[in-house]
Amino acid sequence: MNHKLRHDAEQILRGAIRAVTPDTAVKKALEGKEFTGRIYVVAVGKAAWRMAQSAVRAVHQPYEAGIVITKYGHTEGEIPGVVCYEAGHPIPDENSFMATQAVLDMTADLKKDDTVLFLLSGGGSALFERPLISGEELGDITEQLLASGADIVEMNTIRKRLSAVKGGKFAKHCEPAHIEAIILSDIIGDPLDMIASGPAYPDSSTCAQALEIADKYGLKLSDRARSLLGEEPPKGLSSVTSTVIGNVKELCRAAMQECKKLGYEPILLTDCLNIEARVAGAMLSSIALAHSKDKKKLAFIAGGETIVHRTGKGKGGRNQELALGAAAGISGLKHVAVFSVGSDGTDGPTDAAGGYVDGDTMSAAEEKGLSIEKSLQENDSYTLLGEVGGLIITGPTGTNVNDVAVVLIDEN
């Protein structure tokens, strides 16, 4: 392993993620705002705890009550007056349903002058849920979508129709109160009706699109679920203000700044990456190969969210699979590395944020009797990267604004 490149990768990713944590952005979004009536705090998503803590500090008015719903292991202590729940992700569980019902109960009798301070981040689709079908079937449909390689917009087009809170239905529930929505976007292009399946934003998708997605992936649906796909969520809401405070563009900009600090010349390839993870890895390795003989330090940055088609039963995530997909292409290049991380600190159902590979990764794997090709076929990137020291582990970061992948080329 090239320890210098590995050190640089760690410094770049940690600096970039630190730059997009919500603390300062939430404070800025709420600065100077005055609310009438009662104030209720509802924070949902992987960054919910950090967003709620920042909001409570930023609003200099007493609030009536508050609830945080976040992923297991993502709370960082108590917030005065706020009840914190942890629940299932990416598959909703009974704690998701219980916590969501607590939010609905808390906001059941709002008046026109009241305000719901709604702090939303990625992961909310699983964490904030009251299903209109059985929890078991909802989990099964989510599993089917994940295994099929459906992208996040396709998944949310389906999920919002199977829910009593998604697709603007939570905002409808809160009427006539005002909702002040502060949003960390984890979807390319920041579509407000798709982030966490848009609990406080009118739906822009159609029933025809939902049914087309179900047919495209051959989803196994009960009669009740298929019937719900034909029912339109709200297309208009009376009193919602939405502000996006962070997204993948900012993550890419922050990564570029960190690269500059280390003497690399940063080049942004895209902040809209949305292809198969292993294909993205192969593409990045080809870019590395094309520039591997340049006599300068270069960093190529790609932000977005890749997809994985599950063909095996291994363990991994899209960022680990992207990195592993680059390993063969850069094999033998002593001054090249590729890494990819999820800004929330979790990649798939693993404890890793992503993966790192360099010119030594393939030979190191082969020395241990491991095959990159077989690992990709089995979607088992976590095991191989773990064996060769290629896992990137950050723990929960308190933010969630998509993923960033970087090609590093040191001077040769």
N, C-alpha and C positions, 0 to 999 in steps of 0.2 A: 504494500500500500504506500502511496505517496503521502507521507504525513504532513508535508507542507500544504498540499492541496486540500487535504482533509481538514486541516486547521482553518484554512481560508474559507472553506465551505461552511464550517460551523459558525465562523464569525459573520459571514454574510447572511446566513439564514436567521441567526438570532437577532442581529441588528435590524433586519428587515421586518421581522415579526414584532419586535419591540416598537417599531415606528408606527405600526397599525393597531396597537392595542387601543381600546375604546376610551380610556380614561379622559384624555384631553379633549377628544372629539365630542364626547357626550356633554362635557362641561360647556364647550363652545356652542353646541346646538341649543342648550337650554339657557345660556347666559342672557340675563335681562328679561326673561319671560315671566309674566305674572298670570296666575290662574285664579279664576273665581270658583266659588263652591268648594266641594270636597275634592281631594286629589287621591287617586288610587294608582299604585305602581304595579305594573304587570311586566315582568321580564321573562322572555322565552328564548331558548336557544343555547348553543354551546358557550356563548359569551355572556349569558344572562347575568351571572353573578357579578362580574366586573362592571357591566353596564348599569345594573341596579345600584351598586355601591357608589358609582360615579354620579348617578342621577340624584340619589338621596343627598349627597354632599353639595350638589350644584343648585338644587331647588331650595330657596330660603323661605319656604312656607311649610307649615305642618301638613303631613299627609295622613289620610284616614287609615290606610292599611296597604300592605304590599305582598306580592307573591313572586318568587323566582322559581322557574322550572328549567332545570339544566340536566346535562348528561351526568351519569354516575362518575364521581370523582372530580367534578368540576366546581364544587363550592369551595370557598377559601375561608370560611368562618361565618360568624353571625353578622347580620345587618339589622340594626335596631328597628323594630316594628315591621320587619319583613320575614315572612315564612318561606324557607327554602326547601324545595323538593328536588330530588334527583330521580331520573326516570330513564327509560330505555331508548337507545339509539344505535343503529338506524331502524330497528324494529320497535314500534311502540309497545309498551307493556302496561300492566295494571296500574303501576305508579304514574304513567303518563295520563291514564284516564282519570285516576283519583285527583291528581294535581290540577288537571284541566277543569274538573267539576268544581274544585275549590275556587278557581278563578271565576267560573260562571256564577257560583253562589255569592262571591264577594261583590260582583258587579250586577247583581240581579235587580237592584232597585235604584238605578241612577236617575238623577234629575238633569235638567237641561244645563244648569250652571256647573255641573260636575265635570271633572277631567280625568280620563284614564291616560296615564303616562305609560305608553306601550313601547317597550324596549325589545327589539326583535333582532335575532341573528340566526345564522344557519343552524340546521338541526331541528328547528321548530316544527317541521312537518311531522316528525316522530314524537317529539316531546309534548306538543300542544295538540291534544286529540280527544275528541269525544265521538267515537265512530257511530255511524248509522247502520252498520252491520256488526256482526260479532267480532270481538277482538281477535279471535283465532283466524277468522277469514281475512281480516285486515292485515294481520301479520303475514299470512300466506301470500296475499296479493303483493305486498311489499317485497317479500322474498322473490317472487316470480319476476318482478320488475328489476330488482337488483341483479338477478342471475341472467336476465335477458340482455343486459347492456343498455337499457333505456336511459336516456339522459335525464337530468334533473327536471327540465321543463315537462317532458313526457310523464315522468313519475307524478309530478304535482298536479298536472291536468287530470289525472285519474284520482289522486288522493283527495283533492278538494271536494269532489262530488260524493265521496263516501263519508264525509265528515260534517259534524254540526257546527264546527268553528272555523273551518278553512273557507277560502274563496269569498271573503268579505262577511261571512256569517257571524264572526265574533263582533265586528263593528255594528252589525245589525242588532245583535243582542244588547249592545251598550247604548243604543239610541234611547233618549235624545241627547245623551252626554256627548262631550267632545273627546275625540281620541287624538292625542299628540304622539305620533309614531316616530321613533328614532331607530334607524335601521342600519345594521351592518350587512352589506350585501355579499352573499356567497354564490351568486349566479351571474354569469357573463351578461353584460348589458344592463344589469340592475332592474329587471322587470318586477315591479312592486307587487304584482298579483301572483308572482311565483316564489318570491323569497318566503320560506317557511309556509308555502302554499297560500300566501296572501290573506291572513285572517282579518286584516283591516283595510283591504283594497278591493275594488270591484273586479270581478273576473273578466278576463279578456278572451279566454278560450271558449270553445263551443262544444256542445254535446256531440256533434258530428266528429270533432277532433278526438274527443275522449274515446268514442266507440272505435274510431280508426286505429288509435294506439292499442286498444285492447285486442283488436283483430290482428294488428301487425305483429304482436308478440305472442299471440295465441293464449292470452290469459284465461285461466280457468276461473269462472265467476259464477256465483249463485244467481238465481233469477232476480233476487233482491238487489244485488250489487249491479248487475247489468241494467236494471230498471233505473237505479240512481244515476248511472252515467248519462241517462237521458233527461235529467233534471238540471236546469240551469241555476247556478249560484247567483247572488245579487249582482246586478249590472250597474247599480248606482247607490251611493252612500251619502248621508246628509252632512256629516260633520267630522271629517278626518283630515289632519295635516300630517304629511309624511316628509321626513328628511333623511336622506342617505348620508351617513357620516363616514363610511369607509367601504372600499371595494378592491378588487384585484388590481386595478390600475395603480392605486396607491401602493399596494404591495410590490408591484414591479418597479415603480419609481424608487421605493425605499431600497430594494435589492440593488438597483443600479448605483445608488449613492454609496452603499456599502462596498460594492466592487471598486468604485473609484478610490475609496479610502485605501484600498489594498494595492492600488497601482494598475488595476485592470481597466481596459477601455471597454465600457459596457455598450452592448448593442441590443435593443429591444426587438425581438423577433415578432412577438404578438402578445396581447393580453386577452386573447379570445381563443385560446387553445381548447379544442373540443373534439378530439379524435381518440381512437383506441390507444390505450396507455403504452402498450409495447411498440406500436407503430410510431408514436411520438418519440419514444426512446431511440428507435432506429433512425428517425429523422435527425434528432439532435446529434447522434453519433456521426452521421454523414456530414453535418455541418462542422463538427470537430475535426473530422478527417480532412475536409477541404481547407481548413485554416491551420492545420497542425504544424506546417512548416513556416508560418509567418513569424517573423522575428520580433514579436511583441506580445504583451500580455493582453488577452482578450476574454471577455465574458459575454456569452449570448444568453438572453433571458426570455423565457416564455411563461406567461401566466394564463390561468384558466382552470378547466376541470376536465380531465380525460375520463374515458369510460373503460370498463373492463367487461368482456364477455366471459362468463365463467365456464371453463371447459374442464376443470379438474376440481379436486376437493382439498386443495392445499390452503395455506394461510398467507394472507398478504393484503395489499391495498393498491390503489391505482398509482400512488407515487412510488412505491417500492417496485411495482411492475414496470413503470416507466424507466426507472433507473436500470433495472435488470435488462430491459429491452435495449439499452445503449451499450451494455458491457461488451458484447461480441465485436461491435463496430469499432470500439476504441482500444481493443486488446493490443497490447504491445506498445502503446503510445505512453511514454514515461512521464509526460508533462501535461496530460489531459485528464479531466475528471468531469463527470456528470452527476448532478444530484437533484432530487425533487422532494418537496415537502408540502404537507398540508398546514396551512397557517394556524389551524386550531390545535395542532400537536397530536392529532390522531389520524391514522391512515387505515381505513377499513376496520375490521374487528381485531385490531392489534394494539400493542402499546407503543408502536413506533410512529413517528411523524412522517417518515419517508425513508428514502434510501440513497446511498452514495456508491458510485462505482468509479474506478479509474483503470488505467492501462494494465494493472496487475490483477484485477478482479477475476477475469476468466481463468488465468493460470492458477490462481489460488483456489478457485472452485474445483478445477480439475485435479489438483493435488489431493483434494479431500474426496475425490470420487464423485463429484457432483456435476450435473450437466445443466447449463443455463437453459438450453432448449427444452429439456424435460421439465425443469422448474416452471418455465413459462406455460407449458402445456397444462401443468397441474395447478396453475395459479398459486404456486408455493414460493413466491419471492422472499417471504419473511424468513423461511428456513435457510435458504442459501445465503442471503445477505447476512443473516445472523452468524453463520459459520465463517464468513470471511471478513467480519468486522464492518459490514456495510450498512447496518441499521442506524438511522438517525432518531434518537429518542430525546424529546424535549419535555415531555409531560404536558398537561393542559396549559395552553398559553393565555387564555382569557380573551381571545379574539377568534374570528372566523371569516376570512375574506378570500376563499378559494386557495389555489395552490400556486407555487412558483417552482419552475425547473430552470437550472442554470448549467451551462457548459463553461467550464474554466479551462483556459489554455495558458499555461505559464510559458515564459521565454525558454527556448531550447538552445 
